[in-house]
Amino acid sequence: MSGQRQPVVGILGGGQLARMLALAGAPLGAKTMVVDSSADACAGQVAPLVVADWTDYAALEAFAAQVDVITFDFENVPAETARWLAERVAVFPAPQALAVAQDRLAEKTLFRECGLPTPDFMTVGTREELDQALARVGTPAILKTRRLGYDGKGQFRLAGPADADAAWAALGAQAARHGLILEAFVPFERELSVIAVRARDGEFRTWPLTGNWHVDGVLSMSLAPAPDLGQLQQRATALAHTLAERLDYVGVFALELFVKDGELLGNEMAPRVHNSGHWTIEGAHTSQFENHVRAVLGLPLGDTAARGVAAMFNWIGELPVAAPVLRGVDAHWHDYGKQSRPGRKVGHATVCAADAAQLAIRLGELAVALGREEQAASVLQSLR
Ligand code: AMP
């Protein structure tokens, strides 16, 4: 970008995703500003932070005047706020794409229209409708809020119809405000995600599919490229491309998938850079963060090929002490600069290797250093 004024990327939400976007934008010559309602939002450690909530239009007006383009670290920014901003400055992804990804019903409907099957589901607005949905969808099932759910939040698992009262007690109050959806529980063989990026001119790329392992609905570990995919990579790429074209999407998004009987089912779409793409920082030629900044600034995209194989461990709640772990293992360390809190994503580590055999050794060492051998076992199993 030499010879030009440095572009300023405005990010709505100041968490770790904004922080990693800001760090990736710097070598491109991009400056970053973030908005968050919390004064200690961790992206504020690496970029100027405006403390404001999503309806503080005076603050948002001043923010919009200082940036060249606006994007998201957080998909639950009210679509109304995104639309209001889009009347003042370029917003990518566009508010209508954000609106689809914010609503599990709109999202699943779009998946089906694009040829991606989803788990059986029914919308639920009342206690009676929950019974009707249970009769149709069957059990086990998961009751989810249509909006504002992420990382397993706003979800209740039902083993049988007898759990309906408990599910309603947990989520019924949200039915009127956000709507609910009852989904069949899928006994999937594996979980995958495809991270994709579409540029302003329509250029489209995907990274190799990532294999994911969740604990209590929260991502725990990822492995990329996911092994033994057969035709699934081509199929996931084609589906992601269709979705991106339908939404006229600009930027990075993640499509979370279940594999059942060897076929893909769509779980959800995240209209932003994604936790399961963190391995791309060290494990791919261009990271999801760099390509997102390139896309929203109208730059050509970088190569999304993997450099080798990579595995990522999430730190949930508390960060281990870095030195003893890094002394024993060749790993990349990411401390988001957040306070410890149960269930909170506070950092991650990535191990990279030339091939699966070497990765298995490094991952085994890291798991031992962390006392997470049990969790790593299924990842190691899939490397054999
Ligand atoms: P979500 O917030 O919908 O992405 O759900 C978080 C995690 O919960 C998923 O990654 C799965 O591990 C699990 N999960 C969600 N929905 C289902 C489902 N219908 N069947 C089985 N597992 C699910």
Residues whose N, C-alpha, C, O or C-beta is under 5 A from the ligand:
A	BS01	AMP	P119 Y150 D151 G152 E183 A184 F185 V186 H214 G217 E268
